[in-house]
Amino acid sequence: MHTNTMSAGWVALVLLVTCAGFEAEARAFFVFGDSLVDNGNNDYLITTARADSYPYGIDYPTHRPTGRFSNGLNIPDLISESLGSEPTLPYLSPHLNGEKLLVGANFASAGIGILNDTGIQFLNIIRITKQLEYFEQYQTRVSALIGPDQTESLVNGALVLITLGGNDFVNNYYLVPYSARSRQYSLPDYVVYLISEYRKILNRLYELGARQVLVTGTGSLGCVPAELAMRSRNGECSVELQRAASLFNPQLVQMIGSLNSEIGANVFIAANSNEMHMDFISDPGAYGFVTSKIACCGQGPYNGIGLCTPLSNLCPNRDLYAFWDPFHPSEKANRLIVQQILTGSDKYMHPMNLSTMLALDNSRT
């Protein structure tokens, strides 16, 4: 009995010491969003939106599928790498406990959007409202380990990444002709509605303690291989989906500026993902790609039809392809995107890039 009490006390002491040093050495990292940032939560759910079979993960260090929609590392992994931290574990992972909780957590789930009716065809996915509930639950779990004050410090000092919006177009508004949302709203009005709903989500993140939040816009929706396969005759991007991206991203930047003004601090920074993608889509050769139209893994025109499976066409060198599968960038393309997030000019990042945000935060602490 005495030994068990001693052991429990020793574990608590180790956790407290770890956390005290943790703030100085590395900041926690929390991830919310869709398949662009999901590190494997959907592997624990009954859903078709999963990346749990070969050849997903073919270039990951283990060369095995991990639930990431990538041939290797995804955007959160590469941000963790730049912070000098280990990758965050999926919140649903049974391995996320003890000291691992202090690194942060990934709450993202493939298929979700800003709206709760986005991705209904995928059935059991973690909608953004649920992801935020899990974030509250996470804080309760960490408080039990290190106390509420240390937990508040950990969350306030953390970096938060949120990636939403793409699915609200491709898996909702444009999912089928005459979709319910397209009958309800014209495209410009739909974008205004999405931005107003996104603002509520970001407000809630702030209420839950987030103080350094990176918000990514939608990529070049009309140029992904899946859309080229469905909508393109000669390899040109879909005008309508590109219009959606070009409306959404500037309004996201504007909304984030307004939210920061309301708060009185630059809590949120916006990444114009459309601009980042267009660099390598419009001139793939300049970035070492042989194509930005054909996916490495897939079938049909542009390898853009259906899912990437063990039976799909698979390119031998993933670094030559901007797109890994019909919807998701390759690890090499993700590295280019993260480089712009870290150090990009105001063409890409507003009101500042991530390196500047983190340097300013470090100077305050």
Steps between C-alpha positions, in 0.01 A plus 500: 500500500780737608696416181199578279448837670870580453478397132195718437667796668819445299303490170320825592834664589658388170201640307520834684874531439453397137232761448700775672785438257262437213390863467859620458607224265203445271148625462198275479329467162130445434350416162138529384352444157461256212700242301778747415601490868348172638777288659288187534186569706278351230682166534313464830158571342261308276524719191603478134719811545813308601860474384581175673627279218797483262631709326415776751806555718738347243757774573418544869795398725327167576392456132156403631160672483436721803163655413670803343373584150855520372782290361701615802486798733210745500483871590472453881796260498713754315396783733590277799834433331564875467411551869744225596215290644383146446182465289174533691302181544136464389269579792330161464830311522529279809867607517408864577541505877742607774790712375384461138201724583741788570618499137145590388242309298358469151118514493462514118273264309492442124178604326384775734433866425396826657138386472367193679318380185830481309629144451176327607578226243799399718268419793709478816751789499595753769320821408664825604257554790604158635870577444459808721320289764795260492734798554307582818522134605876505428543798734314317777728198454815713511374692806478168685871449424656842553226720650275765344751791511774308320241372251383853426863608444561202271191578288561878492860442391414237238487531125165410346443405135152489348427397141139512382297605195600282206246229577222757534542547124608162358304280742196722540421792265648333189461137609203440267327725246224703665617413850287624791751774587534615136121535480500692828789741421672657201878439520583854630228472768617151597854628553370782722304241702805270533719787619240605760482141631881470500520817710289331770737199500807723536330697778436174684868400462595832659254440787664161555841665549661502153728805461719418195278364225602428141194488273548361149271588212392261226750378243448521124178299507443503125850375415521177700513181287153390622340818363705487177374144445137607549490847351800565272525438125858605438656508846377848585386567858127512574401867474210466743701330777787742455247782534394346832862497625563855377191626685561303821868576568491883491183506713670269751793743524256790545303316771819412688610865491165601646515228768852609604382863523208394718734305733766772493786262409623296204376167634416367151716492187364396161676295234380556143533136394362573153797729422744242642355220286483712185878554508576133432180430305570773244876428472570147630842480335631793706443290814641173363165338411434328168125561537249686713201346317546123538482344847773253593243249625161446339328388182317645202570842344773681696489206746213703643215249520406325825740430783868411522503123569744207473363445146556860384769628264797604715788722388852381591626843620252698709727808510427561130124539559330802656198284589522170683138388446194657329462767772813523717847649438810282517741532793731708279215742416408513871860605575468790254171605663647487852802703389265780388299470825825544696673773302262614222431863410163675530409347163447179699476586872291762684568699713835319541663163438530227762869560578423864581200408715703251704798738533268774633345256745843384621608862552196556726579190710 
